[in-house]
């Protein structure tokens, strides 16, 4: 079980950067039994992550993603 914030940040940072790129930053993290859940900020998106501590498997899902404008200007 992870007990300190520094240990939690160290364990999550590697897999999070592998999944979202080197500019990914963890915003929140909570320990729920054997899982660590939280939010991260990646370039152009906000993601929710769930990491199983025993399997060391990280699941990432987009919550918010910036897109390019599909409309053309009126003028």
N, C-alpha and C positions, 0 to 999 in steps of 0.2 A: 504494500500500500504506500502510495506517495504521501508524504507528510509535509514537506516544505514547498513553498512557492518556487524557489529556485530549482529544486529537483523536478517539479512539474513542468516548468518552462524549458528546462534542458531536455526532458524526454519528448515533449511535443514539438519542439522547434525543428528537429531534423526531418521527421516524416511530413510535417506541414510544409516545409520548404521544398521537399521532393514533390509534393502534390500540387502546390500552388506557385512555386517559383521562389527565387532568393529574396524577393522583397516582401514576402508574406510576414505579417505581424500578428501575434496573438493578442486579442483584446480581452477576452474573459476565459476562464477555465474553472470548472467545478468537478470535484470527484464525487461520483455516484457509484459506490460499491467498487467493482473492478473496472468501471468505465471512467474516462475523463471526457467531459463535454464542454464545448465552448464556442466562441465566435472568433473569427480571424478576419483581418483586413488584407486583401490581396489587390494588386493593381486592377482597378476597374470592377471590383466585386467585393461583396461581403459574404463570407461562407460560414456555415455551421459545421463543426467537426465533432466526431465521436471516435475516441481511441480506446480499444480494448487493451487493458494493461497486460493481460496474460498472453494474448496472441500478438501484441504489438502491431495491430492492424488499425489503420486510420481510414475512416470514411468521411468524405467531404461532400457537402451539398450546398449549392448556391442559394442564398437568401435574397440577394440583391445584385443585379448585374447591370452595368452601364452599356448602352447600345448606341450605335450610330443613328443619327436622325434619318428617318425614311422620307420625310417631306422635303419638298423643294421650296425655297423662299418664294414669296408671292411676287416680288419685284425683280 
